[in-house]
Amino acid sequence: MTDRPHPSGPAPGLGGRLADVGRALKPEWLSAVNAKTFKADATAGLTSATVVLPQAVAFAAIAGLPPQYGFYTAIVVPIVAGLFGSSWVMVSGPTLVVSALMASTLTPHAQPFTPEFIAQAICLTLFVGLLQCAFGALRLGRFVNFISHSVMIGFTAAAALLISVSQLKDALGVSTERGHSIIEQIANLAGALGQTNLTAVSIAAATLVCLVAVRSVAPKLPAFVIALGVGSLLGVALGAERLGVRMVGALPSITPELALPTVSFAYVQALAEGGFAIALLGLVEAISIGRAFGLKQNRPFDANREIVAQGLSNVVGSFFQCYAASGSFTRSGVNYEAGAATPLSAILSSAFLVAILLVVAPLFGQVPIPAVAAVILYVAFRLVDVGAIRHILATSRTETTITAVTFFAGLLVSLEFAVYGGVIVSLMIFLSRTAKPTLSITAPDNQQTHRPFRNAEMYSLPECPQAAFARLEGPLYFGSVDYLERELNRIQRQRPHQKRLGLVLRGTGDVDLPGAELIIAETKRRRAMGGDLYVIARFSPLVRTLDRFHVIEVLGKDNLLPSKAEAIARIVPDLDPAICRTCRSRIFRECPPPEATTPPSPAAGLASAAPAIGAAQIAAT
C-alpha cells in the first residue's frame, strides 16, 4: 500500500492547494457508520478512554503542565483529528515524545506549572498547528520522511533518559533544582539523596511493581489505572500526605472551555525553533501510525490529508486550552485491537473520558506524585527500542552514527536540536553517498548475440583503441561534479589515445546546471585534444533539461544519441582509418574489415552516420 495519490494530479498552484485543504475538511467515513459499526466503535472508545486516563496525567506532567491540560488535550484533539484525518483507527492526543519536546522548548523561558509556562504552551500549540496546516496545504508531506527511523530511535532514547532523570526526584520524594543539562540534574539529584522520603519510595515501588505485574499477567486489564489505584490506596493507608508526600491535588476543571490563546511576537520568536521540531516530530508519529494501520486494514492512507487534520486538531485545541498533540501509538493500538470500525471510535472515546472524569475527578486529589512518577518511569523505559538499537549497531555503521549523534545531541544540548542534528547528519551522509556516483568504462560483449555492454575492467573485455564508453550510475548534480571531473580526468590520463568518449546517461535521472556545465567542459576538452564527446540519453525530461542548459547547443544535435547502437554507428565513421587498418580487435560490428578500410569522404561519413536526435525530436520530447 502507498499513500493515496491526489485524485486530479498535482495541485495547480495556490488554488489547487487550498482545494486540497477543502477536501481534507470533508469526512469520508460518515457514510460507513451503521448500528454494527457504532457498537464496535463504542466498545473500542470506552477501552481507549480507560487507557488515556492515567496517560493524560503522566504526559501532562512530562510537558510541565497540570493534569487537567492532559485531559483537555485527550478530549478535544481526538474529535478534530478523527473527523478530518485519513486513518480509520488512529487516535490522537497527548504523547510522550511531543510532551517531552514541549517541556524542552518551554523550560528555558518559563518555570513549569506556572501561568506563564501554561500560556506559552498554548501559544506554542497554536503555532505548531498553523505550521502543520501550512505543510499540508503546500503538500509537503514527503519532507517528513527526512526524519529517518534512526533519528527517531536516537531521539526517543534520549527523551526516555531525560524523562527518567527528571522523574526520579518525584519518585524519591526530594526537591532539587531542575538543572540546565542532564549532568547537572544528576548532580543535583545525587546531592539530595540524603533527603529521600521512604514513604514516597514505597509508593513509587508499589505502583511500578503492580504495573509490571498486571501488564505481564493480565495485559488486557487497564494496568495504568490499576497501578495508580494501588499507589493511591497505599498512600492513604500510610498517611502519605501527612508524611510530606506531594499529591496531584484537586482538578479545578475537567471539561475544556473556549478561550483565546495568548499570542505575542515575543512568544513566537522565542519558541519558533522548538515549534518547528514539534510540528515535524508530531507529523512523523501520526503518519507512521496511519501508514502502519492502513496496511493492516488494507485501506488507502493520504499523508497530506492527515497532516492537515493534525494541524487543525492543534489549532482548534489551542482555543480549548490543549497542548500540542499527535497520533498515539498506545491508544491507536488499543483502538484497533478492541475492534474499532471507523474514526467514530476516537470521538466516542472523548465522550467516555468526560463521563469517567465526572466520576473519578474528585479522587485525583488523593493520587500521590510518586505514583505518577512510577508510571512515567515505566512508560519512558518502554519507549527505548532496545531491539532496534541492537539491530542498528550490528548492521550499519552509518545508521549507528546517525542514532548516536541524535542521542547525544538530545542529552547534551536539547531535544529539539537533536531532531535537527539527526536530520542534518542524515542528509550529509546521503549527500556524501550521492557525491560519488559510479562512472565505469564499458565495452560490448561480442560473445553474446545481443551484444550487451558490460564493465570492461570487471569482465576483462577488449576496448576500442580510439573510443571509450563510460556509463554514469547516479546523479549528475552540484554535489557530484567535482568527483566526476576527477574521474573524467583519470579516464583521459589512463586512456590518452581514446580521444572519443561516449557518455551513457541511462542511469541518471536528472542534471542540474553545474552538471550540465561539466558536460560542456568535457566536450570542449575532448575536442581540443582532437576527439569528441557523445552523450547517450533517451529519457525525455533529461533531454529537455540538457537542451534548456544549452548542452545540446555546444554538443551538437548529431552527438546526442538515444542508444549505444546508434552512438557506435555515429562514432565509427569519425575514427582514424589509419589506426583502424592496424586494429585486429574489431570491437564493434560496425568496424569495416581491414581490407575495406579507406579514408572516408565527408559525404560518405555523413551517409554512414546513424540518425541522431534532431530539433524536431527534442521539441517532441
N, C-alpha and C positions, 0 to 999 in steps of 0.2 A: 504494500500500500504506500502511496505517495500523497503529499499534500494535494488537496483538491485544486485543480487549475482554475484560473479566472474564467468564468463562463463565456466571456466575449473577447478573450485575448488580453494583451497588455492594456492597462488603463491609459486612455489618450489624454495625458496632461492632468491638470488640477481637477477639471470637471469629472473625469473618469475616476480619479482617486476619491473624490467626495461621494461619487456613486457607490464606490466600494464600502464606504462608511455607512451609507444608506442601506445597503444590502445586509451589513452586519447588524443593523438595528431591527431586522425582521426575523423573529424566532421561526425556525423551520420545523420545530418538533411538536408544536402545539396540536397539529392535526393527528399526531400519533397517540395522543392521550385518550385512554378509554378506561372503563371500570377495572379491567385486569391490570393495566399498567399503573393505574392510580394506587391499587392495593400494594403492588410491588414497590412502588416509589415511596409509599407511606412507611412501609417496613424498613426500607433502606434509610429513609430520612431520620427515623427515630433512632436507629443504630448509630448513624453518623453524629447525631446530636449528643448522644452519651459520650462519644469519643472526644468531641471538641470541648466539652465542659471543662475538664481539667487542663486540656491543651491551651485553651484561651487564657487561663490564669498563668500558666507557665510561660507561654510565649510573650505575653504582655510584660511579665517580669523581666524577661531577657531584653525586651525592647526598652526597658526603663520606664514602663507605664503602669499605672494602677490596673487591677484586673478587669474593671468594667470596660476598659477600652479594648481588651481582647474579646469580650462578649459582643460589643458593638460591631467589631470587625467580623466576627463569626456569624452575626445575624444579617447584616446589610450586604456585604460583599458577595456571598453565595447567590443571593437573589439576582443581582445585576449580572454577574458572570454567567449564571445559569440561563437567564433569559436570552442573552445575546451571544454566548460563546458557541464554539463549534463542537466541543466534546459533549457526549451524551451522559457521561458518568463522572466527569471530573468535578470535584467540589473545591471551591476556592475559599480562602480565609487566611487567618494568621499562620505563618510558617516560621520554622526555626531560623532558616537561612536569612530571610528578609528581616526578621526581628533582630537578629544579631547585627545585620548591616545598619538597621535603623539606629541601634544603640551606638555603634561605632561612628556613625556620621554625626549624631547629635551631641554625644557626650563632651566633645571639645568646646561646645558652645553653650551648654546649659547643664545644670545638675539634674540627673534622672529623678522622676516622680514629682518634679516641681511644676507649677503652672506654666512657667516659661518653656520648659522642656516639652510639655504637652502641646502647647501652641505651635512650637516649631515642628513637632512630629506631624501634626495635622496639616500644616502648610507644606511640609515635605511630601506628604501623601498626595496632595493636590498636584504638586509639581511632577511627581512620578507618574501619576495618571495622565496628565497632559502630554508628557513625553511619550508614553506608550501609545496614546491615541495618535500622536503625530507619526510614530513609527508605522502604525497600521495604515493610516491614511496615505502615507507615502509608499506603502507596500515594501517595507524594509525588513520583513520577517527573516529573510535569508541572512541578514547580518548577525542575527542572534547566534547563528552557527559558528561564529568566530570564537565564542566561548566554548572551548573543547571540553570533552569529558575529563581529560587530565587536569584542566584548570579547575573544574568543579570538584574533583576528588581532593586536590590540594587545598582549595578554599574551604570545603566543608570540614576537612580535618583540622585546619587552623581555627575555624569558627568553633568547632567542638571543644578544642583545648582551651580557648579563651573563655567560652561559656562555663566550662567546668571550673576553671580557676576562679571566675567571678562568683560562682555559687558556693564554693567551699566555705566561705566566711559565714554564709547563712546556715549551712549545714552544721558548722561548728558553733554557731551562736556567738560569733565575735564581731566587733565593729572595727573596720580598718579603712584607711584612705583608699580610694578607688585605684589610684596609680595611673600613669600615662603609658605604661608598657607592661607586658606580661611579666617581665623580670621584676619590675617594681611592685607589681601586685603580689607575686610570690614572696618577695622580701617582706612586704607589709604583713602578709598572712603568717609568715614564719615568726615575725616579731610579736604577733598577737596570740600565739598558740597557748601561752600561759593563762589566757582568759577564757579558754574553751568552756562552754556550758555543756555539761554532761547530759542534761535533760534534752537539750537541742540535738545532741549527737544521737541519743537514744531514739528520739522521734524520727530523725532522718534515716537511721539504720533500719528501724522497723518498717518504715514506708518503703524503702528500697528493697528490703528482703521480701516484703509482701508483693510488691510489683513484679519482681523477678519470678517469684513462685507462681503467681496467678498466670503470668504470661507463659510459663513453662507447662503448667499442669492443665490449665483451662483457658487456652488462648482466645476462645470466643467470648469470654466474660469481659465486662468493662474494667480492665485491670487498673487503669489510672484512677477511676472513680473509687474503686475498692481500696486501693492503696492510700489515697488521700483520706478516705473514711477511717481506715485503721490508724493512720498517723494522727488524725484529729481526735479520735476516741482515746488514744494513748495520751495525748496532750491534756485532755480533760481529766483523765484518771490521775495523772501526775501533778496536776495543778500547774501546768507549764507556764501560763501567763504570769502567775504569781512568782515563779522562779526565774523570771527575766527572759522568757522565750517570746519573741515577737509573733503577732498574729496577722493574718491577711487583713482583718478588720471588716466592718460592715460595708456593704456596697451602697454608695449614695443613690445609684440608679442602675437598673438592669436593661432598660429599653433606650435605644438611641433617640436623641432629639435633634431636630433640624437646627443647625447653627452655622453661620458663615465662618469659614476658616480665617484666621488672622494672617493676612498676606502682606509682606513688606519686601521691598527690594533688598534690604539688608539680609533678610532670611534667605531669599533665593540665591543671592551672591555667595553667602556662606555655605549653603547646603547643595549647590548645583553639582559639584563633583561627586559627592556621595549619592545624590539623587539619580544621576545617570547610571551609576553602578547598580543601584537598587532596581531601577527600571529594567536594565538588561538582565540581571540575575532572576528577577521575578518572571520575566518572559521566558527565560531558559527553563525554569521549573515548570511553568504552565505548558509550554509547547512540548517538552519532554513527556509530561504526563499525558497530554492529549494524544500525541502520536502513539504512545505505548498502548493506551486503551482503545484507540482507533484500530490498531492492528488486532487486538484481542476480539473486538466486536465486528471486525471486517467492515468498518464504516469509514467514509472519507473524512479527512481532517483538514480544515482550512486554517493554516497558521496565521494568516493576516487577519482573518475574522476573529480568531481567538485573541490576537494582540489588541485589537480594538476593544473587545469585550473586557479584557483585563484592565485596559486603560480607563474605560467607562466605570468599571466597578471601583477603582481607586478614586476617580474624580467624584462620583456620587458619594462614595464612602466618606470622603473628606468633609462633606456637608452634614454628615451624621456622626462626626467625632470618631471615625475609624482611622486606623493607621495602615500603612502600606501592606498589601496582601498579595497572594499569588495562589496558584494551584497547590493543593495539599496532597502529598504522596499518601500519607496515612489515611486521611478521610476519603480520598478517591478510591483507594484500595478497599477500604471497608464498604464503601458505597457499592462498588462493583460486586464484591463477594456477597453482599446482602441482597443482590438481585435487582438493583436499580434498572429501570427500563428507559427512563427519559430524564432530562435535566430537572424535571419537576421534583425529583428526589432531593436535590440540593436546596430548592426553595422550601420544601416541606421541612427539611432539617432545621432551617432557621425558625420556622413556626414552632417546632417541637422544642427547640432550645429556649425560646421565650417562655413556653409553658413550664419547662423544667425549672428555669430560673425563678419563676414566680413561687415555686415550692421550696427550692433549696437555697435561694439567695440569703435568707437570714442566717443560715448555717455557716456561711463563709467567714463570718466574724470569728468562728472558732477553729479555722484551719491554720495550723502553725506554719510560719515561714519555712522552718527546716523541712517540713513535709513537702512543700512546693519545691524547695531546693533539691530534694532527693529525686523527685520526678524529673526535674530539668537535667540533673546529672545522668539519669538513665537515658533520657532522650538524646543527650549530647553523645554519650557513649555509643548509642545505636547509630548515630549519624556518621561515624567513621566507617568507611567501607574497607575493612582490612583485606578482604579477598581481592578487591580491585587494586589496592596498593601493592600487594604481593605480586599480582599479575604484571603490573606496570614495571616493577623493579626487576622481574625475571625476564621480561621480553623486549623492552625498548629503553635504550639509553636516552633517546630524545624525549619520550613521554615522561621518563623519570626526572629529567631536567625541568620540564615544564611544571610538573607536580611539585617538585622541591622548591622552585622559585616562588610559586604561588603560595605554598605552605609557609615558608619563612617570611615572605613579604607580609602575609596576614598576621603572623605572630609579632614581628619586629617593627612593622610600620603601621599598617591599618588594613582592615578587611577590604575597604573599597579600593585601596591601592593594590591589594593582592589581585583583584579582578583585572585591573588594567595591566599590572605587571605580567600576569599569566598570559593575557591576550597578546601583549607586545612580544613576549618571548616566543609564543606560538607562531606569530607572523614572521618574526625574524628567522626562525628555523625553517618555516615554509619558504620564505624568500631565498634563504641560503641554498635550499634544495633546487628551486627552480632557476637559480642563478647559474647553475652548471648543467645545462641540458646536454644530452648525448649528441655528438657530431661524429658519425662513423663513416669511414671510407667503405663504399660498397662496390661490388662488381658482379656482372652476370654469371650465374652458374650454368654453363653451357651443357652440363651433364643432364640437366632437367629439360624436358621438352618445352615447358612454358617459360624457360629462361628467367627464373626469379633472381632478383638482386639480393645478395647476402653480404654480411660483413666480410670484407676482403681479408682482413688480418685474422679474424677468428677462424675462417674456413680455408685460409691459405690459397685464395683464388688469384689467378694472374690478372694483372691490370694493364690497361692500355698505356703505352709509354708516353702518350701525348695528352690524354684526357683522363680526368678522375671524376667520380661521382661521390658526393657526400650527402648523407641523409641526416636531417636535423630532427631529433625527437625531443620535443619540449618547446617552451615558449620563447619567442624572439622579442624581447622587450628590454626596457632600460636596465633591469637588473641582470640580464644575461649578456648584454652587449660586450662588456669588457672581456668576459671569459671566452665568448665566441670569436672575438677579434684575435685573441691569443691562439685559439685553436686553428683558425684560418691561416695565421702566420706560420704556425707549426706545420700545417699541411704543405704550405708552399716551400718551406725550408727542406722538408723531408722528401718532397717530390718536385724538384725545381724544373724538370722537363715536362711535367704535366701542367701545361700552362692554361689549359681549358678545364673549367670546373662546372659540373652540373650539380646544382644545389637543390636537393629534393626537400620540399616543404610540406610533404604529405602528413607529417606528424606534428605540424604547427597549426594551432587553432587561430591565432591572431598575431598581428605585428603592430607595434606602436611606432612613433616617429623615430626614436633612436635606433630601433631595429631596422626600419626602412633605410635610414642613413647608413647603417652598416652594409647593407646590400649594395647601395650606390657606391660606397667607398671601395668595396671589394671588386665591383665591376670596373671601376676606373683603374684600380691597381692591376687587375688581370690584363686589361687592355694595354696598359703602359709597358708590361713585360712581353707583349706580343701574343697574348692569349685572349680569353673572353670568359664571361660568366653566363650560365644558362640556368634559369630558375624553373623548376618543375612544380607547378601548383594548379590544382583543379578546383579547390574549394572556392565557390563563388564569392562569399564575403571576404575571403583572404585576397582574392584577385582585385576586388573593388578597393580594398584597403591599400594595396600596392599601387593602384592607379591614383588614388587620392593623394598619396605621399610622393607622387612623381617618380616612383621607382621604374615603372614601365617606360616613361619618357626617356630616362637615361639608359635603361637596359635595352630597350628596343622591343617592339612587339614580336619580332621574329625570335627573340631569345626567351620568351615566356611560353612554356610548353605545358600541355595538360597531362603528359605521361612520359615515362622514361623511354619508351619505344620511339616516340616522336622526337624526343630530345636526342637520342642516338642518331636518328636519321638527319637531324639538323646539324649535329656536331661533326659527323664523319666527313662530309664534303669539305669542311674547313680545316681538316688535319693536313699536316705537311706530307705530301705524297712521297717525298724522298725518304722520310722515316718509315712510311707505310711499306715501301718496297723492300725494306730490310727487316720488317717485323714478321716473325713466324707465329706469333701468338694467336692472331686473328680473334681478338677478344669479342668483337661484335660481329654478328652475322652480316651486318651491312658493310663490313670491310670488303673492299674489292680483292680478288685474288692477286698474287704478286705480279703475274704477267699482264694483268689488265690495269695495273696502277699507272696512270698517266696524269700529268698535271691537268687539273680540270680548268675549263674555261669559265669565265664568270657566268655565262649563260647556263652551262651545264651544272654549275654549283647551285644556281637558283632553281633549276629544274629538278634536281635531286633532293632538294630540301623538303622536309615534310611540312604540311600546312601548319602554321603556327596560329596562336590566338591573335586575331586581328581586332581592329577597333570595333567592328560590329559585335564580335563575341564578348568583348569587355563590356560594351554597353548593355548587351543582353543579360549579363550576369548581375 
